Amino acid sequence: MASDTGLLKGRLLVVAFEGWNDAGEAASGAVSTLKDLLDLYPIAEIESEKYFDYQFNRPVVSIDEDGGRELTWPTVTVYGPASVKAQRDEPTEFGDNASNVYLLLGTEPSRNWRSFTEEIMAIVRETEITAIVMLGAMLADVPHTRPISVFVGSEDARIRSELAVERSTYEGPVGILSVVGAAAEEVGIPTVSIWASVPHYVHNAPSPKATLAIIDRLEEIIDVVIPRGDLVEESQAWEAGIDALASDDEEMASYITQLEQARDTVDSPEASGEAIAQEFERYLRRRDGKAGGKDGPAPSGPAPSGSDDWRPKD
């Protein structure tokens, strides 16, 4: 995708929050990949207790280099280029635009979203961010054996025209991404959202295939070359692992086949607009049902042996 708008010409903030917006850790995985590649350093951090519920997002204890135990608390960090000079004069191996990229990565806050968003927007103003790219991932009725579905949308009509993307028609509960996005749009900062659909029947494990799908689209939009590293091999291993589980579970294999048939029908050239609309409406109903309760993306880690967590709930 190419654009003559301010989206690719100024400072870009790429955002991902762990938690409700981050099924399969796909969005946070994409930002973490960028953080490891680019020459960035922390320029701001939000760690106030008024934003986080430590019973929901607990601090983590680890052993430091001296053998001491230290606590790491939930936080949100903004990363920026290592120097202004690098921004202006020195294109990197990742492309001329790499020095324009800022990152925001951290835990979705549990409370006081309005105050939290005000702090984020203050950082956006101070760093003179001109556009924001929001990354998310959702649980959906999709098969792991097919390409990961990725939706790209924007509330800005100019951006939609230049990038040939859509405007989301979703109505229902939202995460902090939507709140930050709305605040940015209100002050004239355009936003683009990239959402990947993660198979709900493997929600307990990270999804490198979904991370890879987000990176594929992100690379086009922010005009930065993002080496894939081990993601391709990890994605293949992820898919092979699920195949192995399904081969030992006839009911799971049958369910995956149904999802494959539904996906192939929607993707076929002869698929009608009505069929596509029905498939999308079914997905939204499922997502609304999950969001209406407390069923956000589950904690990371493999499902217990013999678990039936993959099965769809009636």
N, C-alpha and C positions, 0 to 999 in steps of 0.2 A: 504494500500500500504506500502510495506517495501522497504528500499533502503540502500545499502552499500556505496552510494556516499556521497560527501560532503554536499549534500542538507540537509540531516537530522542530520548531525554530527556537523555542526558549527553554527554560528550565522545567524539567518534567519530574513529578513526584510519583513514584510507583508504590502502591499501597497494598498491604495484605495484613489481615488480622487472624491470628489463630483462634479457633473456636467455631462458633455457629456458621461463619462464612467460609469455612476452610475444610470441607469434607475431604478425607484422604490426605490431609495436609498438602494439598496440591498447590494452593495459592501461596502459602507461606514457603513452600519448597521452592517455588519459582523465584520469589524475592531473595531467599537465602542463597540461591544459585548466583543471582546477580551480585549480591553482597560479597560473595567469595571471589568473584571475577574482577570487579571494578576497584579502583583505587579510592576507597571511601573511608570515612571515619565518622564516629558519632558526633553530631552537632547539637542534638537536643534529646532529652529523655523525660518521659512522664511516668512517674512511679508513685503518685500520691495514693494513700490508702483510701481516699474518698471515692476512688474509681473502681477498686477491685475487691471482690469477695474472696478472701483467702481460703474459705471452705470449699469454694468451687474451683478456683485456680490457686492451688497451693504453692508455697515457696518450695524450692528444690535445694537439697543439701548435696554438696560435693566436696571432694578432697582437693585442696590446692597443692601447688608445687612443693610447699614446705611440709606437707602432711597434715595440715590443719583442716578443720571442717568449716565450710563457709556456706551461707545461705544466698540463693539467688531468688529475688522476688519478682513477681509478674510486673512487667513494665512495657512501655512502648518507646521505641527508639527511632529517631530520624537520622539517616546517614547522608553525608554530602561529600562532594569531591575533595581530594586532599589539598588542593590549592586553587586559588583563583586563576593563577597563571596557566595551570593545566586546562582549565575551562576554556581559556581564550586562544591559546597558542599551540597546544600539543595534541593532535589527534592520536588516539590510541589504537592498538591492534583490534579493538572491538568496534571501531568505526569512529567517524568524526563527531558523532552525537553522544558518545559515551560520557564525555565530560559534562554533559548537561543533565545527567540522570541523578536524581536523589531518590532515596528509599525510605519507606516507613514500614516497620515490622514490629509486631508485638502482640500482646494479648487483648482480645476484645474486652472492653471494660464491662463491669457488672452493673454499674449504677452511674447516675449523674452524667448521662450522655451529652446533655446540652453544654455543661461546663467543660467536659472533656473535649467536645468539638470546638469550642471557643479557643481552647489551648492549642489544638491542632491548627486552626486557622491563623492564630497569631504566629505560629512557626512558619506557616505558608507565606504570610505577608513578609516576615522578616527575611526569608530566604528568596523572596521575589519569584516564587513558583508561578509559572504561567499556564500550566495544565496538569491535571492529575489523572493517572491511570489506575483504576481500581481492579484488583484481582480477587476473584472468589471461586468457590467450588461448592456444588450442591449434590446431595444424594438424589438419585433419580432411577427410574425404571429403564435402565440401559444395560446392554450386555457388555461384558469385559472384552469380548472377542472382536468387537468392531471399533473403528476409530472413535476416540472420545469426542463427543459433541461439545462444541464451544460456541457460546453466544457472545457476540461483540455488539455493544450498543452505546448510545450517547443521548443525553438530553439536549445537546447543542445542535441546532439544525445545520449550522455551517460545517461542523465536524462530521455529521452524518452524511452530508453531501460529498465532502472531500474524501472521506475514507470509505464511502459506500457501505455504511453500517446502518443498523436499525435503531429504533427507539423502543425500549422495553414497554410492554403493555401489562406487565405483572401488577396485580393488586393483592395486598396481603401483608403479613408480618415481615419486617425487614431487620437486618443487622446494622451494625455501626457503619459499615461501608455506605449504605444508603443515606445515613444521617450526615456523614462527612461530605458525601457527594452533593447532597442538596444544599449544604452550607456553602460549598464552593461555587455552585451554579448561581446562588443568590448574589454573590459578589462579582460575578462575571468571569470566573475561572472555569473554563470548559473541562469536562470530565469524560472519560471513556471507561466502560466497564467490560471486563473479560471474565466470563463465567464458564467453568468446565462442569460437565455432568459426570458424576462418579457413580458406578454401580452400587446400589444400596446394599446388596447382599454381601459385600466385602468392606463394609464401612469401618471395621475395626483396625484395618491396616493402612499404612500410607500407600498412596497410589502414584508411583513414578510415571505411569503412562499418562495420567491426568496432568501432572506437573509438566511433562514434555509437551502436551498439547497446548497448555497455556503459554509456554515459552515460545512455541512456534508462532502463535499469533502476536505475542508481545514483541518479538523481534521485528516483525513487520511494522508495527505501529510506532514504536519508539526509535526505529532506525538504528539499532545497535546489534552488532554481531554477537550472539550468545553461544559459545561452544557448549555442546551437549554433554561432554564428559562421559560419565558412566550411565547417564540416564537411559540411553537406548538399550543397553544390556540389562539394566535394572527393570525396565518396562517389559522386556521380553521374559525375564525371570518371573516377574509379577503375574503376567498372563499365564505362563506355564504352570505356576504354582496353583492358580485357581483351576486350571484345566485338570490338574491332578486331583484336587479335592472333588471336583464334579464327577470325575470318572469313578469315584468310589461312592457316589451318592446319586442314585437314579432320579430321585425327586428334584434335586438341585439341577441335574443335567437337563431334565425335562423343562424346568422353569427357564433356564438359560436359553434353550431352543426357542421357547415362546417369545422371549425378548428379542432374539435374533430375527425371527420372522417378522415381528412388528417393526423393528428397525429397518429391515430390508424393504418392507412395504412402503414405509415413509420415504426412504431414500431412492426408491425406484423412479425412473423418468415418468412412468405413467401414473404416479400417485396423484390423486386429486387434491385440490386445495382443502376440500372438506375433510378428507382423511387426515391430512397433516394437522388441521385445526383440532380435530377430535383427539389426536395423539397428544398435542400440546396441552389441551384442556385437562386431559387425564393426568398428565404430569403435574400441572399446577394444583389440582385437587389434592394429589398426594403430598406435595410440598406444603400446602396450606395446613393439611392435617398434622404434619410433623411439627411445623413452626408454631401451631396453635398451642401445643403442649410444651414439654421441656425436652423434646426429642431432637436436639441439634446433633451435629456431628459427634460421634462417640469418641472417648479418649483413644489415643493412638495405642497400637500394640496389637498383636495377633489375637484372634478369638480363641477361647478355650478349646481344647481338643474335644471333638464331638459336638461342638456348639451348633445350635440350630438358628443362630442369629441371622443367617442369610435369608431365611424364609420370609416372604411378604406377610405383613400383619393385616388381618381383615379389619 
